[in-house]
Amino acid sequence: MKKISLFVSLLVCPLIAFGQLKMQSDGVFKVNNIVSGTIGNSTNNNASFGYSAMPNTSGKWNTAFGVYALFKNTTGANNTANGNHALRENTTGSYNTANGYGANYYNTTGSLNTVVGSTALLFNTTGGSNTVVGAYAVYENRTGSGNTAVGSYANYEMLNLNNTTAIGYYAENTASNQVRIGNSSVTSIGGYANWTNISDGRVKKNIRTEVPGLAFINLLKPVTYNLDMNAIDEIQKSDDPEINKRSDSIRMARSPEEKEIFEKARANKEKQVYSGFVAQDVEKAAKSVGYEFSGVDAPENEKSAYGLKYAEFVVPLVKAVQELSEQNNRLQEQVKELNAKLDKLTNVSAQPAAMGVNGESGSANNFTFSLFPNPTNGFVTVDYTMSVDAQIRIELYNLYGQRMKLIVPQQNQKEGTYSVQISVADLGTGTYIVTATSGNQNESKQLVINN
């Protein structure tokens, strides 16, 4: 009869005793380690299991499992707290789910938080719509909302940021509206498909073609480098000594095996030689040509580091290739024109020469010249030989047909060998044409200048 009475009381009473049932020598069960709570509250449809779990006033549809779970809840509704001290300080926050010891402990009015992990989102008070999975994840946040963190210690030191995503052990966001995958020791992130950016013309406005190509690309400084892991830690270190103290104590509490693993990962990371650019140099280059370059991810605060979006470099590179292609097409046309002129001059020089300046018949081979050195980067010497007295003129042209230098002005010269040296240090690198006219004979040679 005593056993039946105990069973009925467990089913009916809103205040319940749960504990260890032990059968005595007389066959009667005795309840030890009594823990009180409420179940199936007929007024507000709440259920609580655990010492001082949810002494609720008017909140509805709440479920609390654990000592002091939802301890201060008053009007908060539709909350689920599983674990000792889970959602302990919640008063009016609603639609929260906290699983784990101390999960969302200090939450008061924040709503729509989903937390899984021991002391995850511990200090959050009013922040809402956070999704946190992992022990100590988003540990320091107070008011930040719309954050997603997956991984132990993910966004551990993040304070009051919004709309962030951190995936991975100790993955850390430093600004709102930011996504981070992995911590600073990660050496590879990848998959089996390239990243896709939405690029639909229907959602773009103010479309312009004002993208600098060569003007910007020529200012970039490709470099190789190693990462300084200690410098990264120093930049991201919190201004709050207490946060750093807790963070340090956690790192010191790791097992020797775990510490060795991470020290090795950091050392390997610092040995890796990378190729790329320095973000500050890229930013300076873009500003110098008036280019609002989206490839530079400038920090929003002193705790954030500069970043580069290397995919964005494709656009100015394509523009540079187009500019080079256009220049090449123009040069090809000019070369065709120059070749046509050379062919015409060659045909003329192959014909019998007219009477010379002294009335004597000329010869098709009455003039030769040479260039030395070729290629050159400072001076060039023009040596020429005249087999008859004749009028002479030697000029230097670029491939656009523009005369750059008059080497020998038009004049009468007697037969003989001559040498003229000129400076080409003021000319740009490229290919030039030296033309010489002696009587009715015309000769041309290419000169390559490497300045």
PLY file of the C-alpha trace (Angstrom):
ply
format ascii 1.0
element vertex 451
property float x
property float y
property float z
element edge 450
property int vertex1
property int vertex2
end_header
0.00 0.00 0.00
2.87 2.36 0.80
4.42 1.64 -2.57
1.16 2.44 -4.37
0.80 5.73 -2.46
4.31 6.79 -3.43
3.66 5.94 -7.09
0.42 7.95 -7.14
2.06 10.93 -5.49
4.78 10.96 -8.15
2.18 11.11 -10.91
-0.13 13.69 -9.37
1.82 16.23 -7.30
3.17 19.30 -9.10
6.01 19.31 -6.55
7.92 16.08 -6.94
10.61 14.15 -5.16
13.11 12.35 -7.39
15.91 10.35 -5.89
17.28 6.92 -5.25
14.64 4.33 -4.32
15.97 1.72 -1.90
13.99 -1.29 -0.65
14.06 -1.72 3.10
13.93 -5.02 4.94
10.18 -4.74 5.30
9.72 -4.40 1.52
9.00 -0.66 1.59
10.87 1.72 -0.80
12.64 4.72 0.70
13.52 7.89 -1.34
17.01 9.30 -0.75
18.77 12.44 -2.20
15.50 14.27 -2.79
15.53 16.90 -5.54
12.46 19.06 -5.96
10.91 20.58 -9.08
7.68 20.85 -11.02
6.36 18.84 -13.93
3.41 19.40 -16.21
2.36 22.73 -14.68
-1.32 22.78 -15.48
-1.39 26.57 -15.65
1.56 27.44 -17.83
2.56 24.09 -19.30
6.07 24.23 -17.82
8.25 21.30 -16.78
11.26 21.47 -14.48
13.60 18.86 -13.05
16.33 19.81 -10.60
17.03 21.70 -7.42
15.74 25.31 -7.75
15.05 24.77 -11.43
12.81 27.46 -12.88
10.85 29.00 -10.01
8.75 30.50 -12.82
6.09 33.20 -12.39
4.10 33.48 -15.61
6.32 32.21 -18.43
4.80 29.40 -20.49
5.98 26.29 -22.30
9.40 26.22 -20.64
11.40 23.10 -19.88
14.27 23.10 -17.40
16.51 20.11 -16.59
19.29 20.70 -14.08
20.19 22.50 -10.90
19.34 26.20 -11.17
18.33 25.79 -14.83
16.17 28.78 -15.83
16.48 29.82 -12.17
15.38 33.46 -12.60
12.86 33.05 -15.38
9.78 35.23 -14.93
7.86 35.75 -18.15
10.20 34.13 -20.66
8.42 31.50 -22.74
9.25 28.51 -24.95
12.72 28.07 -23.46
14.52 24.75 -23.08
17.43 24.53 -20.63
19.30 21.24 -20.24
22.18 21.28 -17.78
23.06 22.69 -14.40
22.88 26.52 -14.46
21.76 26.54 -18.09
19.95 29.81 -18.83
20.21 30.50 -15.11
19.81 34.30 -15.27
17.13 34.37 -17.97
14.12 36.47 -17.00
12.12 37.47 -20.08
14.09 35.95 -22.95
12.09 33.50 -25.03
12.59 30.73 -27.59
16.06 29.92 -26.28
17.58 26.44 -26.25
20.61 25.86 -24.02
22.27 22.46 -23.68
25.28 22.06 -21.40
26.62 23.11 -18.05
26.27 26.89 -17.71
25.14 27.25 -21.32
23.88 30.81 -21.89
24.23 31.30 -18.12
23.89 35.09 -17.92
21.24 35.54 -20.58
18.47 37.83 -19.31
16.35 39.10 -22.20
18.05 37.64 -25.27
15.79 35.46 -27.40
16.08 32.90 -30.18
19.50 31.68 -29.06
20.46 28.05 -29.69
23.42 26.91 -27.59
25.12 23.52 -27.31
28.26 23.17 -25.21
29.58 23.63 -21.72
29.59 27.37 -20.80
28.95 28.26 -24.43
27.60 31.81 -24.83
28.18 32.10 -21.09
28.20 35.89 -20.63
25.55 36.74 -23.22
22.85 38.94 -21.67
20.67 40.53 -24.35
22.09 39.21 -27.61
19.63 37.20 -29.67
19.41 34.85 -32.66
22.83 33.36 -31.94
23.61 29.76 -32.87
26.54 28.37 -30.89
27.89 24.81 -30.87
31.03 23.96 -28.91
32.44 24.23 -25.41
33.39 27.83 -24.51
32.21 29.06 -27.93
31.26 32.77 -28.03
32.20 32.82 -24.36
32.65 36.59 -23.87
29.79 37.97 -25.96
27.27 40.19 -24.14
24.96 41.86 -26.65
26.00 40.64 -30.10
23.25 39.08 -32.20
22.87 36.96 -35.31
26.17 35.15 -34.78
26.99 31.56 -35.71
29.89 29.69 -34.14
30.72 26.00 -34.50
33.74 24.55 -32.70
35.30 24.56 -29.24
36.44 28.08 -28.31
35.06 29.42 -31.62
34.79 33.21 -31.20
35.84 32.75 -27.58
37.03 36.38 -27.21
34.47 38.02 -29.50
32.73 40.98 -27.90
29.38 42.31 -29.09
29.75 41.76 -32.84
26.82 41.02 -35.11
26.18 38.72 -38.06
29.44 36.80 -37.82
30.25 33.19 -38.66
33.16 31.29 -37.15
33.71 27.62 -38.00
36.49 25.60 -36.42
38.48 25.27 -33.23
39.46 28.77 -32.01
38.13 30.37 -35.20
37.80 34.06 -34.40
35.92 37.00 -35.93
37.27 40.52 -35.41
34.49 42.57 -37.03
30.78 42.33 -37.68
29.49 40.84 -40.95
32.57 38.64 -41.20
33.07 34.92 -41.85
36.12 33.00 -40.66
36.88 29.31 -41.25
39.63 27.74 -39.14
42.26 29.30 -36.92
45.63 30.81 -37.81
47.34 27.40 -37.78
45.23 26.05 -40.66
47.34 25.46 -43.78
44.73 24.39 -46.35
41.06 25.12 -47.02
39.48 23.52 -50.06
36.99 21.21 -51.68
35.94 19.83 -55.04
34.37 22.95 -56.53
35.40 26.58 -56.89
33.72 29.30 -54.85
30.82 30.94 -56.70
30.09 34.65 -56.32
26.64 35.88 -57.28
27.21 38.02 -60.39
23.78 38.57 -61.93
23.44 41.69 -64.07
19.88 42.12 -62.84
21.14 43.00 -59.37
23.90 45.38 -60.43
23.63 49.12 -60.93
25.98 51.97 -61.77
27.92 49.61 -64.06
31.00 51.36 -65.46
34.09 50.21 -67.36
36.43 52.51 -65.45
38.84 49.77 -64.40
42.55 50.63 -64.65
44.67 47.90 -66.17
48.38 48.38 -66.76
48.42 51.62 -64.77
47.44 49.64 -61.65
49.12 46.29 -62.37
52.52 47.90 -63.03
52.44 49.40 -59.51
51.98 46.06 -57.75
54.93 44.47 -55.98
54.81 40.66 -55.99
56.68 39.28 -52.95
57.37 36.08 -51.05
56.98 36.02 -47.27
56.53 34.02 -44.05
53.82 34.60 -41.46
54.64 35.79 -37.95
52.21 33.86 -35.74
53.10 35.84 -32.60
52.31 39.08 -34.43
48.89 37.70 -35.35
48.20 36.85 -31.70
49.34 40.31 -30.60
47.01 42.07 -33.03
44.01 40.05 -31.92
44.76 40.17 -28.19
41.93 41.63 -26.14
42.16 44.98 -24.35
40.50 43.36 -21.33
43.18 41.75 -19.08
40.56 39.43 -17.57
39.72 37.99 -20.98
43.38 37.41 -21.73
43.85 35.86 -18.28
41.02 33.40 -18.85
42.24 32.67 -22.35
45.79 32.04 -21.11
44.57 29.79 -18.31
42.63 27.73 -20.81
45.67 27.34 -23.03
47.78 26.37 -20.01
45.21 23.74 -19.05
45.65 21.81 -22.26
47.31 18.43 -22.13
51.01 18.21 -23.04
50.04 16.15 -26.10
47.58 18.77 -27.31
50.06 21.58 -26.66
52.71 19.75 -28.68
50.33 19.31 -31.59
49.51 23.01 -31.78
53.07 24.16 -31.29
54.11 21.95 -34.20
51.28 23.30 -36.36
52.33 26.89 -35.62
55.97 26.13 -36.40
55.05 24.52 -39.73
52.85 27.50 -40.54
55.74 29.92 -40.00
58.05 27.82 -42.21
55.64 27.97 -45.15
56.82 30.44 -47.84
53.92 32.26 -49.47
53.71 34.28 -52.67
51.48 37.31 -52.85
51.27 41.01 -52.12
51.33 43.24 -49.04
47.81 44.58 -48.57
48.97 48.07 -47.57
51.07 48.30 -50.77
48.09 47.26 -52.89
45.87 49.81 -51.15
48.45 52.56 -51.80
48.79 51.57 -55.48
45.03 51.62 -55.99
44.65 55.05 -54.38
47.49 56.48 -56.51
45.55 55.76 -59.71
42.14 56.66 -58.26
40.92 53.06 -58.23
38.33 51.94 -55.65
39.69 48.41 -55.57
37.45 45.88 -53.83
40.32 43.41 -53.46
41.63 45.09 -50.29
39.85 44.03 -47.11
40.79 46.92 -44.85
40.45 46.40 -41.06
37.49 47.94 -39.29
39.35 48.22 -36.00
42.84 47.85 -34.56
42.15 44.21 -33.65
41.55 43.26 -37.27
44.26 42.50 -39.82
44.46 43.63 -43.44
43.37 41.05 -45.98
43.39 40.59 -49.76
40.73 39.02 -51.96
42.97 37.56 -54.63
40.07 36.66 -56.93
39.41 40.40 -57.36
42.79 40.81 -59.08
41.41 38.97 -62.12
39.47 42.06 -63.22
42.38 44.56 -63.52
44.54 41.77 -64.96
41.99 41.13 -67.70
41.87 44.87 -68.37
45.68 44.97 -68.60
45.70 42.07 -71.10
43.07 43.86 -73.19
45.17 47.02 -73.19
48.27 45.05 -74.23
46.28 43.31 -76.94
45.09 46.68 -78.28
48.66 48.01 -78.26
49.87 44.88 -80.02
47.23 45.28 -82.73
48.30 48.88 -83.30
51.96 47.86 -83.48
51.13 45.10 -85.95
49.44 47.62 -88.23
52.39 49.98 -87.96
54.83 47.16 -88.70
52.82 46.33 -91.82
53.01 49.96 -92.92
56.76 50.11 -92.23
57.34 46.85 -94.10
55.43 48.22 -97.04
57.60 51.34 -97.01
60.76 49.22 -96.72
59.66 47.06 -99.64
59.10 50.18 -101.68
62.50 51.58 -100.71
64.16 48.24 -101.46
62.60 48.17 -104.91
63.83 51.68 -105.58
67.36 50.89 -104.36
67.50 47.81 -106.57
67.03 49.92 -109.71
70.01 51.53 -111.52
71.03 54.64 -109.65
70.53 58.05 -111.23
73.39 60.39 -111.90
75.42 61.25 -108.77
76.11 64.72 -107.53
79.11 64.93 -109.83
77.24 63.65 -112.87
78.65 60.12 -112.57
76.45 57.02 -112.68
75.60 55.63 -109.27
75.70 52.01 -108.19
73.19 49.86 -106.30
75.94 49.08 -103.76
77.54 52.46 -103.37
76.61 52.70 -99.64
76.66 50.39 -96.59
76.24 50.98 -92.82
76.21 49.08 -89.55
75.03 49.62 -85.90
77.03 48.72 -82.81
76.23 47.62 -80.17
72.82 46.24 -81.04
70.94 45.81 -78.71
72.15 48.79 -76.72
71.20 50.69 -73.58
73.22 53.88 -73.77
75.06 54.76 -76.99
75.06 53.41 -80.51
77.77 53.87 -83.15
76.76 54.18 -86.82
79.60 53.19 -89.18
78.96 53.82 -92.88
80.98 53.63 -96.09
80.33 55.60 -99.30
81.91 54.28 -102.52
81.01 57.45 -104.44
80.47 61.08 -103.61
76.77 61.51 -102.76
74.20 63.26 -100.64
73.67 61.49 -97.28
71.01 61.51 -94.53
70.62 59.09 -91.55
67.61 59.14 -89.15
66.18 57.13 -86.24
62.42 56.33 -86.15
60.15 54.52 -83.68
57.65 51.91 -84.82
54.93 54.54 -84.97
56.80 56.26 -87.82
57.86 59.20 -85.65
61.41 60.51 -86.13
63.21 60.36 -82.79
66.73 61.48 -83.78
68.53 63.00 -86.77
71.84 61.14 -86.79
73.38 62.72 -89.92
71.61 65.74 -91.38
71.22 65.84 -95.16
74.54 66.92 -96.73
76.99 66.13 -99.53
79.85 63.85 -98.56
82.79 62.44 -100.46
83.44 58.76 -100.77
85.03 57.22 -97.71
84.32 55.62 -94.33
82.62 57.55 -91.52
81.58 56.89 -87.91
78.96 58.70 -85.81
78.10 57.97 -82.15
74.80 59.12 -80.62
73.16 58.72 -77.20
69.92 56.74 -76.98
69.71 56.78 -73.17
66.72 59.11 -73.36
64.67 56.68 -75.43
62.36 54.02 -74.02
62.94 50.32 -74.30
61.77 48.96 -77.63
62.54 48.39 -81.28
63.46 51.31 -83.55
64.33 51.73 -87.25
67.50 53.46 -88.51
67.14 54.62 -92.14
69.98 55.92 -94.33
69.69 57.56 -97.76
72.74 58.00 -99.98
71.97 59.37 -103.38
69.17 57.20 -104.67
70.02 54.28 -102.39
68.00 53.62 -99.21
68.96 51.23 -96.42
67.17 50.40 -93.14
68.15 48.44 -90.04
66.42 47.57 -86.74
67.90 48.88 -83.49
66.88 47.33 -80.15
67.16 49.59 -77.10
67.03 48.15 -73.57
66.93 51.09 -71.16
0 1
1 2
2 3
3 4
4 5
5 6
6 7
7 8
8 9
9 10
10 11
11 12
12 13
13 14
14 15
15 16
16 17
17 18
18 19
19 20
20 21
21 22
22 23
23 24
24 25
25 26
26 27
27 28
28 29
29 30
30 31
31 32
32 33
33 34
34 35
35 36
36 37
37 38
38 39
39 40
40 41
41 42
42 43
43 44
44 45
45 46
46 47
47 48
48 49
49 50
50 51
51 52
52 53
53 54
54 55
55 56
56 57
57 58
58 59
59 60
60 61
61 62
62 63
63 64
64 65
65 66
66 67
67 68
68 69
69 70
70 71
71 72
72 73
73 74
74 75
75 76
76 77
77 78
78 79
79 80
80 81
81 82
82 83
83 84
84 85
85 86
86 87
87 88
88 89
89 90
90 91
91 92
92 93
93 94
94 95
95 96
96 97
97 98
98 99
99 100
100 101
101 102
102 103
103 104
104 105
105 106
106 107
107 108
108 109
109 110
110 111
111 112
112 113
113 114
114 115
115 116
116 117
117 118
118 119
119 120
120 121
121 122
122 123
123 124
124 125
125 126
126 127
127 128
128 129
129 130
130 131
131 132
132 133
133 134
134 135
135 136
136 137
137 138
138 139
139 140
140 141
141 142
142 143
143 144
144 145
145 146
146 147
147 148
148 149
149 150
150 151
151 152
152 153
153 154
154 155
155 156
156 157
157 158
158 159
159 160
160 161
161 162
162 163
163 164
164 165
165 166
166 167
167 168
168 169
169 170
170 171
171 172
172 173
173 174
174 175
175 176
176 177
177 178
178 179
179 180
180 181
181 182
182 183
183 184
184 185
185 186
186 187
187 188
188 189
189 190
190 191
191 192
192 193
193 194
194 195
195 196
196 197
197 198
198 199
199 200
200 201
201 202
202 203
203 204
204 205
205 206
206 207
207 208
208 209
209 210
210 211
211 212
212 213
213 214
214 215
215 216
216 217
217 218
218 219
219 220
220 221
221 222
222 223
223 224
224 225
225 226
226 227
227 228
228 229
229 230
230 231
231 232
232 233
233 234
234 235
235 236
236 237
237 238
238 239
239 240
240 241
241 242
242 243
243 244
244 245
245 246
246 247
247 248
248 249
249 250
250 251
251 252
252 253
253 254
254 255
255 256
256 257
257 258
258 259
259 260
260 261
261 262
262 263
263 264
264 265
265 266
266 267
267 268
268 269
269 270
270 271
271 272
272 273
273 274
274 275
275 276
276 277
277 278
278 279
279 280
280 281
281 282
282 283
283 284
284 285
285 286
286 287
287 288
288 289
289 290
290 291
291 292
292 293
293 294
294 295
295 296
296 297
297 298
298 299
299 300
300 301
301 302
302 303
303 304
304 305
305 306
306 307
307 308
308 309
309 310
310 311
311 312
312 313
313 314
314 315
315 316
316 317
317 318
318 319
319 320
320 321
321 322
322 323
323 324
324 325
325 326
326 327
327 328
328 329
329 330
330 331
331 332
332 333
333 334
334 335
335 336
336 337
337 338
338 339
339 340
340 341
341 342
342 343
343 344
344 345
345 346
346 347
347 348
348 349
349 350
350 351
351 352
352 353
353 354
354 355
355 356
356 357
357 358
358 359
359 360
360 361
361 362
362 363
363 364
364 365
365 366
366 367
367 368
368 369
369 370
370 371
371 372
372 373
373 374
374 375
375 376
376 377
377 378
378 379
379 380
380 381
381 382
382 383
383 384
384 385
385 386
386 387
387 388
388 389
389 390
390 391
391 392
392 393
393 394
394 395
395 396
396 397
397 398
398 399
399 400
400 401
401 402
402 403
403 404
404 405
405 406
406 407
407 408
408 409
409 410
410 411
411 412
412 413
413 414
414 415
415 416
416 417
417 418
418 419
419 420
420 421
421 422
422 423
423 424
424 425
425 426
426 427
427 428
428 429
429 430
430 431
431 432
432 433
433 434
434 435
435 436
436 437
437 438
438 439
439 440
440 441
441 442
442 443
443 444
444 445
445 446
446 447
447 448
448 449
449 450
